[in-house]
Amino acid sequence: MSAAPAEQARIGGFVPFSACDWPGQLVATVFLAGCPWRCGYCHNPHLLERRSGRPLWSEVARHLASRQCLLDGVVFSGGEPLTEPALGSLLEAARTLGLATGLHTGGALPDRLRTHLAQVDWAGFDFKTAWDAYGGLTGQGTSGQNARRALELLLAHGTPLEVRTTLHPRWHDGPTLERMARQLAALGIRQWTCQLARSQPATLHPLSPPPAGWPDAALLEGLRAHVPGLVLRPS
């Protein structure tokens, strides 16, 4: 199935310069509207529905063309960018400008991901929780199976990626984190970037902040026994 034209993309936001959305690269970030999951700590709930917004792709493309010498690439985020029928056209348009392409994804739609693997230079994969616990977090029963398959596709293709997790004790107790670390290790993953969930009114469901000192050093040390490159990033 051919991709929809880039101009039909439902863009929910645009950051012209970012140094944190693709580690080590200066990028522009395009937020695409739409996501099939309903994670309680989601801090972009305005992007869950596929609503038309601004800017238009033509406006984004003009900015990218005028900043080709400054930018390393473009990251397509969301929402879940794999829900966007025009994603293939967007990726191709960015590459035509000589820009590298990044994708932030939770892996909700692995079959769609497969069709875009050759167009993606880097991926930020959101590893939500242990595979068997996904349904309780996302509200979608098959989400864990889909996410695992998507991560396996990225690994099999050799796509450079960062595996990262947003942590909150409501969903990530010690045994769950242990299972997650073992699951990553079983896939050969040695690097894992974690950050604490933000407790703010903008999240899909109100959250109390994690207790001070959580997760503690002993828990992190135990996780690093499986994934040595675990990093807890400041929120």
C-alpha positions as CSV (number, residue, x, y, z in Angstrom):
1,M,0.0,0.0,0.0
2,S,1.5,3.4,-1.0
3,A,1.9,6.1,1.6
4,A,-0.4,9.0,1.8
5,P,1.0,12.4,0.6
6,A,3.1,14.2,3.1
7,E,0.8,17.2,3.0
8,Q,-2.0,15.1,4.5
9,A,0.0,14.3,7.7
10,R,-1.8,15.3,10.9
11,I,1.0,17.2,12.7
12,G,0.3,18.1,16.3
13,G,3.5,20.0,17.1
14,F,6.9,21.0,15.9
15,V,10.2,21.7,17.7
16,P,12.6,23.4,15.2
17,F,15.8,22.6,17.2
18,S,16.3,19.8,19.8
19,A,19.5,18.4,21.2
20,C,17.7,15.7,23.3
21,D,15.4,13.9,21.0
22,W,18.2,12.0,19.3
23,P,21.3,11.6,21.5
24,G,24.3,13.3,19.9
25,Q,22.4,14.9,17.1
26,L,20.9,18.3,16.5
27,V,17.4,17.7,15.1
28,A,14.0,19.1,14.4
29,T,11.2,17.1,15.9
30,V,7.8,16.6,14.3
31,F,5.0,15.4,16.6
32,L,2.4,13.3,14.7
33,A,-1.2,13.0,16.1
34,G,-2.7,9.7,16.9
35,C,-2.0,6.7,19.3
36,P,-3.8,3.5,19.9
37,W,-2.6,3.2,23.5
38,R,-3.7,5.1,26.6
39,C,-0.7,5.0,29.0
40,G,-1.5,6.7,32.3
41,Y,1.7,8.7,32.5
42,C,1.4,10.0,28.9
43,H,2.5,13.7,28.9
44,N,1.2,14.3,25.4
45,P,-2.5,13.4,25.8
46,H,-3.4,16.1,23.2
47,L,-1.8,13.9,20.6
48,L,-3.8,10.7,21.3
49,E,-6.5,11.5,18.8
50,R,-5.8,11.9,15.1
51,R,-6.8,15.5,14.8
52,S,-5.6,17.9,12.2
53,G,-3.3,20.6,13.6
54,R,-0.5,23.0,12.8
55,P,1.9,23.5,11.3
56,L,1.3,22.0,7.9
57,W,4.0,19.8,6.4
58,S,4.7,22.5,3.8
59,E,5.6,24.9,6.6
60,V,7.8,22.3,8.3
61,A,9.5,21.5,5.0
62,R,10.3,25.1,4.3
63,H,12.0,25.4,7.8
64,L,14.0,22.2,7.2
65,A,15.2,23.3,3.8
66,S,16.3,26.6,5.3
67,R,18.2,24.9,8.1
68,Q,19.9,22.0,6.2
69,C,23.4,23.2,7.1
70,L,22.5,23.4,10.8
71,L,20.4,20.2,11.4
72,D,21.7,16.6,11.4
73,G,18.2,15.1,11.1
74,V,14.5,15.0,11.7
75,V,12.8,12.9,14.4
76,F,9.2,11.9,13.9
77,S,7.5,11.5,17.3
78,G,4.0,11.4,18.7
79,G,1.6,10.2,19.7
80,E,2.6,7.0,17.9
81,P,4.0,8.0,14.5
82,L,3.3,4.6,13.0
83,T,-0.4,5.5,13.0
84,E,0.3,8.2,10.4
85,P,-0.6,7.0,6.9
86,A,1.8,9.6,5.4
87,L,4.8,8.6,7.5
88,G,6.6,7.0,4.5
89,S,6.2,10.2,2.5
90,L,7.4,12.3,5.4
91,L,10.5,10.1,5.9
92,E,11.3,10.2,2.2
93,A,10.9,14.0,2.1
94,A,13.3,14.4,5.0
95,R,15.9,12.1,3.4
96,T,15.5,14.0,0.1
97,L,16.7,17.1,1.9
98,G,19.8,15.2,3.0
99,L,18.6,14.9,6.6
100,A,18.9,11.7,8.7
101,T,15.6,10.3,10.0
102,G,14.7,9.3,13.5
103,L,11.6,7.6,14.8
104,H,10.2,7.6,18.4
105,T,7.9,4.6,18.7
106,G,6.4,2.2,21.2
107,G,6.0,-0.4,18.5
108,A,2.3,-0.4,18.5
109,L,2.0,-1.4,14.9
110,P,4.9,-3.7,14.0
111,D,3.6,-4.5,10.5
112,R,3.8,-0.8,9.6
113,L,7.2,-0.5,11.2
114,R,8.4,-3.2,8.9
115,T,7.5,-1.2,5.8
116,H,9.6,1.8,7.1
117,L,12.7,0.1,8.4
118,A,14.8,1.0,5.3
119,Q,13.8,4.7,5.7
120,V,14.7,5.0,9.4
121,D,18.3,5.8,10.4
122,W,17.7,5.7,14.2
123,A,14.9,4.7,16.6
124,G,14.0,5.6,20.1
125,F,12.1,2.6,21.4
126,D,9.8,3.2,24.3
127,F,9.9,-0.1,26.4
128,K,6.9,0.5,28.6
129,T,7.0,-2.5,31.0
130,A,7.4,-6.2,31.1
131,W,5.8,-7.8,28.0
132,D,3.0,-9.5,29.9
133,A,2.1,-6.3,31.8
134,Y,1.6,-4.1,28.8
135,G,-2.2,-4.4,28.7
136,G,-2.5,-3.0,32.2
137,L,-0.5,0.1,31.2
138,T,-1.6,0.7,27.7
139,G,-5.3,-0.4,27.9
140,Q,-4.7,-2.7,24.8
141,G,-4.5,-6.4,25.3
142,T,-2.1,-7.3,22.5
143,S,0.2,-4.3,23.0
144,G,3.0,-6.4,24.7
145,Q,3.1,-8.8,21.8
146,N,3.2,-6.0,19.3
147,A,5.9,-4.1,21.1
148,R,8.1,-7.1,21.4
149,R,7.8,-7.9,17.8
150,A,8.6,-4.3,16.8
151,L,11.7,-4.3,19.0
152,E,12.8,-7.6,17.4
153,L,12.3,-6.1,14.0
154,L,14.5,-3.2,14.8
155,L,17.2,-5.4,16.2
156,A,17.1,-7.8,13.3
157,H,17.3,-4.9,10.8
158,G,20.3,-3.5,12.7
159,T,18.7,-0.1,13.2
160,P,20.7,2.0,15.7
161,L,18.4,2.6,18.6
162,E,18.0,3.7,22.2
163,V,15.8,1.6,24.4
164,R,14.2,3.8,27.1
165,T,11.6,3.5,29.8
166,T,9.5,6.1,31.7
167,L,9.3,4.8,35.3
168,H,6.7,5.2,38.0
169,P,6.2,2.9,41.0
170,R,2.6,2.5,40.2
171,W,3.6,0.3,37.2
172,H,7.2,-0.5,37.9
173,D,7.7,-2.4,41.2
174,G,11.0,-4.3,41.8
175,P,9.9,-7.6,40.3
176,T,8.5,-5.9,37.2
177,L,11.8,-4.0,36.7
178,E,13.7,-7.3,37.2
179,R,11.6,-9.0,34.5
180,M,12.1,-6.1,32.1
181,A,15.9,-6.2,32.6
182,R,15.9,-9.9,32.0
183,Q,13.8,-9.5,28.9
184,L,16.2,-6.9,27.4
185,A,19.2,-9.0,28.3
186,A,17.6,-12.0,26.5
187,L,17.5,-9.9,23.3
188,G,21.1,-8.9,23.6
189,I,20.4,-5.3,24.7
190,R,23.2,-3.8,26.8
191,Q,22.1,-0.2,27.0
192,W,18.8,1.1,28.7
193,T,17.9,4.7,29.4
194,C,15.3,5.3,32.1
195,Q,13.7,8.5,33.4
196,L,11.0,9.1,36.0
197,A,7.5,9.9,35.0
198,R,6.5,13.5,35.4
199,S,3.8,14.2,37.9
200,Q,2.0,17.1,36.2
201,P,-1.6,18.0,35.3
202,A,-0.9,17.4,31.6
203,T,-0.5,13.6,32.1
204,L,-3.5,11.4,30.9
205,H,-4.1,10.4,34.5
206,P,-3.1,12.4,37.6
207,L,0.1,10.9,39.2
208,S,1.7,11.5,42.5
209,P,5.4,12.0,42.3
210,P,7.7,9.0,42.9
211,P,9.0,8.9,46.5
212,A,12.4,10.5,47.1
213,G,15.2,8.1,46.4
214,W,13.2,5.8,44.2
215,P,14.5,3.7,42.5
216,D,17.2,3.1,45.1
217,A,20.9,2.2,44.4
218,A,20.4,-1.4,45.3
219,L,17.6,-1.9,42.8
220,L,19.5,-0.2,40.1
221,E,22.6,-2.3,40.8
222,G,20.5,-5.4,40.5
223,L,19.1,-4.3,37.1
224,R,22.6,-3.5,35.9
225,A,23.6,-7.1,36.5
226,H,21.4,-7.9,33.5
227,V,21.8,-4.6,31.5
228,P,25.1,-3.0,32.4
229,G,24.5,0.2,30.5
230,L,21.4,1.2,32.4
231,V,21.3,4.9,32.9
232,L,18.7,6.8,35.1
233,R,18.3,10.2,33.4
234,P,17.1,13.3,35.3
235,S,13.5,14.0,34.4
